[in-house]
Each structure stands twice: as structure tokens, then as C-alpha cells.
Amino acid sequence: MPSRSSRYLHGTTPNEQARLARLNDLINRRSLAEIGLSGGERILEVGSGLGQFARDMARRAGPAARVLGIERSPGQIRGAVRTARAAGEGPLVEWRRGDALRLPLRKGEWGSFDVAHARFLLEHVPDPLAVVRSMARAVRPGGRIVLEDDDHDVLRLWPEPPGFTPLWRAYMRSFDRLGNDPAIGRRLVWLLHQAGVTPERNTWIFFGSCSGSPDFSAYVENAAGLLLGARRAIVGGGLLPAGEFDAALASLDAWKLRPDAAFWFAIAWAEGRRPGTPLRVGTSRPPRARSRAGPVRRRVPVTRSE
């Protein structure tokens, strides 16, 4: 049986930390626009990593807001604190060590947040439903649960680099070996519903570029770093021979120089509300039009935090 502990495929080496920082640079602006903060929210960021997006949300929500970032890795927390202090934003976010499967919230914090957000987290845990249920317990009635994650099967490169498809398939199978789901993105709305949350909206955040765009090489290099970080799991797990892995990665590096190359991917987004009291004035609201129907009122399944 797979372990119930979170198992991050890519590790927390300095190279992986640098890749994650560059990844945040590529997507945070779009995620921040999509989450639609209106100011003063109490925000729970589950799996806060290096904390860049948590600080982005804190800035957008303003001085009356409170942002709590939960992160399992001590190295990631140290990096988040160091980066925040260097930017003169040390007090902006409260960082707390803990596992997403056992949220380290205090008694008075459960049911107090306006927004609970997780990105690129559920694909790395063996029981994503338990995480979403805890996030639902963490927000107040009427509060939002926002999920962003990958469906790795969506990725398309064209013209396709030689050997890339077998490499990407082997990468996706490496998630299975850890008991995780590489296609969790397509299940986000289902997870919200199963957790007792009322789903309200789903969309995509485009994550791609093409030759001629100034940021194109950054997207390709992120993919290459992602794969290189999983090399031990792929090659050591017998999913692809070392020679094929290295040749495919070399072809990807050469491919980014093509004048006709295009990188197509999108991050799945789903959000819902904990049933209960309707949204009060001044709390967070989504940036899109909503249904005119009133809130669905039903009991929320209660699970005990571990």
C-alpha cells in the first residue's frame, strides 16, 4: 500500500528550489488575477513552498489581511523567510511547518479562513480528498476553496521532439509508483464535491509559449528541470533506459531553438464554497459572473485532523 505521507517526486535540492522560483515568476500573475481577492481576506495557503504566491496574495489582499502558509519542508520555509526578508516583507506572511494531510491549525483557526488555496499539491499526495476535506474545514461557512493542479496528459509540444513522448509517459508513470495521480487536474471539481464543498467554477490557466516569444526558453527549461529532477525515479524505477532518457532530454534542449516550436499546456483550476452563510460584504469574491441561485445548504462531512 502507498504511504499516507506526502511524497514529492522532485525533491528540494537547490536546483529544484531555483526551478520552483522561476515557475512562480511564470504563473503567479495569472493565478493572482484568477483568484479575485477583494481585500482583507484571511487566507490559508496549503503547500506554500517558497512563499512567492503567498506573498503575492498578501500584497493584493492588503494590510488588513492575514495569510498563513503551511509547508512541510523546513528548507522551503527557510527559503521563504529568507526571500521575504530580503524583499522587506518579513511580516507579510506567517509560515508554519506541517503536512497537508495533517494541517497544523490551532483550535480557533478551524473554520476561520475566507480562502483556502492549494497549487501543485494534490498531485503529490496519496490522499488528495483528505487534503480538500481539511481545507473545507479550515474555511468559514461561505468561504472559498481554490484548487490549482496539473493534468500532465494535457501537454503537447509541436513539432514533437524525438523521444519526448516515451519520456513524458515514463514521467507520468513515476507518479503512480509513489501512489500519486499525474492527472489530478481533471478530478478537482469531483474532489470539491466529495469533500462537501459546492463547486462553483472551473477553468484553465494557460501555461505555454512559442518560438519568438521572449519567455519561450523559460517554459522549455522548466519542463527540462522537472524531468531531470525525476530522473532517478524514472531510470532507477525501470520506466525508461538511461540512454533514452538522456537522448530525449537533449532533443528537447535542441528543440527550443526551432523557429516553429510551440509549447502547449494549461493548469486546471476549480473552486467552490463551503455551504453555509452567504458571502458577506467586503470578503473575497471571484472575478467571473456567478450563478444567481442561492447557496446550497447541506451538512459538511467532518473529518478529524490527524
C-alpha positions as CSV (number, residue, x, y, z in Angstrom):
1,M,0.0,0.0,0.0
2,P,1.3,3.5,-0.7
3,S,2.3,5.6,2.2
4,R,-0.2,8.2,3.5
5,S,2.7,10.7,3.8
6,S,3.2,13.3,1.1
7,R,5.9,12.2,-1.3
8,Y,7.3,15.0,-3.5
9,L,8.8,13.5,-6.7
10,H,11.3,16.2,-7.4
11,G,13.0,16.7,-4.0
12,T,14.1,20.0,-2.5
13,T,17.6,20.4,-3.9
14,P,19.0,23.9,-4.7
15,N,18.3,23.3,-8.4
16,E,14.7,22.3,-7.7
17,Q,14.3,25.4,-5.5
18,A,15.6,27.6,-8.3
19,R,13.2,25.9,-10.8
20,L,10.2,26.5,-8.5
21,A,11.2,30.1,-8.1
22,R,11.3,30.6,-11.9
23,L,8.0,28.7,-12.2
24,N,6.3,31.1,-9.9
25,D,7.6,34.0,-12.0
26,L,5.8,32.5,-15.0
27,I,2.4,31.8,-13.5
28,N,1.8,33.9,-10.4
29,R,0.3,36.9,-12.2
30,R,-2.3,34.8,-13.9
31,S,-3.2,32.9,-10.8
32,L,-3.5,36.1,-8.8
33,A,-5.9,37.6,-11.3
34,E,-8.0,34.5,-11.3
35,I,-8.4,34.2,-7.6
36,G,-10.0,37.6,-7.4
37,L,-9.1,38.8,-3.9
38,S,-11.0,41.9,-2.8
39,G,-9.1,42.9,0.3
40,G,-8.9,42.0,4.0
41,E,-9.2,38.2,3.5
42,R,-7.9,35.6,5.9
43,I,-6.1,33.2,3.5
44,L,-4.7,29.7,4.1
45,E,-2.0,28.6,1.6
46,V,-1.6,24.9,1.8
47,G,1.8,23.7,0.4
48,S,3.2,27.2,0.3
49,G,6.7,26.2,-0.9
50,L,9.0,29.2,-1.3
51,G,6.1,31.5,-0.5
52,Q,6.1,33.7,-3.5
53,F,2.4,33.3,-4.3
54,A,1.5,33.6,-0.6
55,R,3.3,37.0,-0.5
56,D,1.6,38.0,-3.8
57,M,-1.8,37.2,-2.2
58,A,-0.9,39.1,0.9
59,R,0.0,42.2,-1.1
60,R,-3.2,42.0,-3.1
61,A,-5.4,41.5,0.0
62,G,-3.8,44.5,1.7
63,P,-2.8,45.3,5.3
64,A,-6.0,44.1,6.9
65,A,-5.4,40.6,5.5
66,R,-3.9,37.6,7.2
67,V,-2.0,34.9,5.2
68,L,-0.9,31.7,6.8
69,G,1.4,29.5,4.7
70,I,1.7,25.7,5.5
71,E,4.7,23.9,4.2
72,R,6.2,20.5,5.1
73,S,9.8,21.2,4.1
74,P,12.0,23.1,6.6
75,G,14.3,24.0,3.7
76,Q,11.4,25.6,1.8
77,I,10.3,27.5,4.9
78,R,13.8,28.8,5.4
79,G,13.9,29.9,1.8
80,A,10.5,31.6,2.1
81,V,11.6,33.5,5.2
82,R,14.9,34.5,3.6
83,T,13.3,35.7,0.4
84,A,10.6,37.6,2.2
85,R,13.1,39.4,4.5
86,A,15.3,40.3,1.5
87,A,12.3,41.9,-0.1
88,G,11.5,43.8,3.1
89,E,8.3,41.7,3.5
90,G,9.2,39.6,6.5
91,P,5.9,40.1,8.5
92,L,3.7,39.8,5.4
93,V,3.0,36.1,5.8
94,E,3.1,33.7,8.8
95,W,4.9,30.5,7.9
96,R,4.1,27.2,9.7
97,R,5.6,23.8,9.2
98,G,3.2,21.0,8.7
99,D,1.9,18.3,6.4
100,A,-1.1,18.9,4.1
101,L,-2.6,15.6,5.3
102,R,-2.4,16.9,8.9
103,L,-2.9,20.6,8.8
104,P,-1.3,22.2,11.9
105,L,-4.1,24.6,12.7
106,R,-5.0,25.6,16.2
107,K,-8.4,25.0,17.6
108,G,-9.6,28.6,17.0
109,E,-8.3,28.6,13.4
110,W,-10.5,25.9,12.1
111,G,-13.5,27.4,10.3
112,S,-12.0,30.9,10.3
113,F,-10.4,31.4,6.9
114,D,-12.1,33.2,3.9
115,V,-10.0,31.4,1.3
116,A,-8.0,28.2,1.3
117,H,-5.8,27.7,-1.7
118,A,-3.5,24.9,-2.9
119,R,-1.5,24.7,-6.1
120,F,0.6,21.8,-7.5
121,L,0.0,20.0,-4.2
122,L,-2.7,17.4,-4.7
123,E,-0.7,15.6,-7.5
124,H,1.9,14.8,-4.8
125,V,-0.2,13.4,-2.1
126,P,-1.7,9.8,-1.9
127,D,-5.0,11.0,-0.4
128,P,-6.0,14.3,-2.1
129,L,-9.6,14.0,-0.8
130,A,-8.4,14.1,2.8
131,V,-6.5,17.4,2.0
132,V,-9.5,19.0,0.4
133,R,-11.7,18.0,3.3
134,S,-9.3,19.6,5.7
135,M,-9.3,22.7,3.6
136,A,-13.1,22.8,3.7
137,R,-13.0,22.5,7.5
138,A,-10.5,25.4,7.6
139,V,-12.7,28.0,5.9
140,R,-15.8,29.6,7.4
141,P,-19.2,28.8,6.0
142,G,-19.4,30.6,2.7
143,G,-15.6,30.6,2.4
144,R,-13.8,29.5,-0.8
145,I,-11.6,26.5,-1.5
146,V,-9.5,27.1,-4.6
147,L,-7.5,24.3,-6.2
148,E,-4.9,24.5,-9.0
149,D,-3.2,21.4,-10.3
150,D,-1.8,19.5,-13.2
151,D,-3.3,17.1,-15.7
152,H,0.0,16.0,-17.2
153,D,-1.7,14.3,-20.1
154,V,-2.6,17.8,-21.5
155,L,0.9,18.7,-22.5
156,R,1.7,19.0,-26.3
157,L,4.9,20.0,-28.0
158,W,4.9,20.6,-31.7
159,P,6.7,19.7,-33.8
160,E,7.3,16.9,-31.3
161,P,11.0,16.5,-30.2
162,P,12.3,12.9,-30.9
163,G,11.9,10.6,-27.9
164,F,9.8,13.1,-25.9
165,T,6.5,11.1,-25.8
166,P,8.1,8.0,-24.2
167,L,9.9,10.2,-21.7
168,W,6.8,12.1,-20.7
169,R,4.8,8.9,-20.3
170,A,7.5,7.5,-18.1
171,Y,7.4,10.7,-16.1
172,M,3.7,10.3,-15.6
173,R,4.1,6.6,-14.5
174,S,6.6,7.7,-11.9
175,F,3.7,9.4,-10.0
176,D,1.9,6.1,-9.9
177,R,4.9,4.4,-8.3
178,L,4.5,6.8,-5.4
179,G,0.8,6.3,-5.1
180,N,0.1,9.8,-6.6
181,D,-2.0,10.9,-9.5
182,P,-0.4,12.7,-12.5
183,A,-3.9,13.5,-13.9
184,I,-5.4,15.0,-10.7
185,G,-6.3,18.2,-12.5
186,R,-9.3,16.6,-14.2
187,R,-10.6,15.5,-10.8
188,L,-10.6,18.8,-9.0
189,V,-14.3,19.5,-9.2
190,W,-15.1,15.9,-8.2
191,L,-12.8,16.3,-5.2
192,L,-14.6,19.5,-4.1
193,H,-18.0,17.8,-4.3
194,Q,-16.8,14.7,-2.4
195,A,-15.4,17.0,0.3
196,G,-18.9,18.5,0.8
197,V,-18.0,21.7,-1.0
198,T,-20.3,23.3,-3.5
199,P,-18.4,23.6,-6.8
200,E,-18.9,27.0,-8.5
201,R,-16.3,27.4,-11.3
202,N,-13.6,25.7,-13.2
203,T,-11.3,27.0,-15.9
204,W,-7.8,26.7,-17.3
205,I,-4.7,28.9,-16.7
206,F,-2.7,28.7,-19.9
207,F,0.9,27.7,-19.4
208,G,2.7,27.8,-22.7
209,S,4.6,29.8,-25.2
210,C,6.2,29.5,-28.6
211,S,9.3,30.3,-30.5
212,G,9.7,34.0,-30.9
213,S,8.2,34.8,-27.5
214,P,10.8,36.2,-25.0
215,D,9.7,33.7,-22.3
216,F,9.7,30.6,-24.5
217,S,13.0,29.2,-23.4
218,A,11.9,29.6,-19.7
219,Y,8.9,27.3,-20.3
220,V,11.1,24.6,-22.0
221,E,13.8,24.9,-19.3
222,N,11.1,24.4,-16.6
223,A,10.0,21.2,-18.3
224,A,13.6,20.0,-18.7
225,G,14.2,20.8,-15.0
226,L,11.1,18.9,-14.0
227,L,12.2,15.8,-15.9
228,L,15.8,16.0,-14.7
229,G,14.6,16.1,-11.1
230,A,12.6,12.9,-11.7
231,R,15.5,11.1,-13.5
232,R,16.2,8.8,-10.5
233,A,12.6,7.8,-10.2
234,I,12.3,7.2,-14.0
235,V,15.6,5.5,-14.8
236,G,16.0,3.8,-11.4
237,G,12.4,2.7,-11.4
238,G,13.0,0.9,-14.8
239,L,10.5,3.2,-16.6
240,L,12.9,4.3,-19.3
241,P,16.6,3.3,-20.0
242,A,19.2,5.9,-19.1
243,G,20.3,6.3,-22.7
244,E,16.8,7.0,-23.9
245,F,16.2,9.5,-21.1
246,D,19.3,11.5,-21.8
247,A,18.8,11.5,-25.6
248,A,15.2,12.7,-25.2
249,L,16.3,15.5,-22.9
250,A,19.0,16.5,-25.3
251,S,16.4,16.6,-28.2
252,L,14.2,18.8,-26.0
253,D,17.1,21.2,-25.5
254,A,17.7,21.4,-29.2
255,W,14.0,21.7,-30.0
256,K,13.7,25.0,-28.2
257,L,15.9,26.6,-30.9
258,R,13.4,25.7,-33.7
259,P,11.7,28.7,-35.2
260,D,8.3,26.9,-35.3
261,A,8.3,25.3,-31.9
262,A,5.2,25.6,-29.7
263,F,4.7,24.5,-26.0
264,W,1.0,23.9,-25.1
265,F,-0.1,23.3,-21.5
266,A,-2.7,24.5,-19.1
267,I,-3.2,24.3,-15.3
268,A,-6.6,23.1,-14.1
269,W,-8.4,25.4,-11.8
270,A,-11.5,24.6,-9.7
271,E,-13.1,26.5,-6.9
272,G,-16.1,26.1,-4.6
273,R,-17.7,27.3,-1.4
274,R,-18.3,25.7,2.0
275,P,-22.1,25.6,2.4
276,G,-23.4,28.0,4.9
277,T,-23.9,31.7,5.5
278,P,-23.8,33.7,2.2
279,L,-20.8,35.8,1.3
280,R,-20.7,38.9,3.4
281,V,-19.8,42.3,2.0
282,G,-16.0,43.0,1.8
283,T,-14.9,39.4,1.6
284,S,-13.3,37.7,-1.4
285,R,-15.3,37.2,-4.5
286,P,-14.4,35.6,-7.8
287,P,-13.6,37.6,-10.9
288,R,-16.3,36.0,-13.1
289,A,-20.1,36.2,-13.1
290,R,-21.7,33.7,-10.7
291,S,-25.0,31.8,-10.7
292,R,-28.0,33.7,-9.4
293,A,-29.1,30.7,-7.4
294,G,-28.8,30.9,-3.6
295,P,-26.2,29.0,-1.6
296,V,-26.7,25.2,-1.3
297,R,-27.2,24.3,2.3
298,R,-26.2,20.9,3.4
299,R,-24.1,19.4,6.1
300,V,-20.3,19.3,5.6
301,P,-18.7,16.0,6.3
302,V,-16.4,16.5,9.3
303,T,-13.1,14.6,9.4
304,R,-10.7,14.7,12.3
305,S,-7.3,16.2,11.6
306,E,-4.6,13.7,12.1
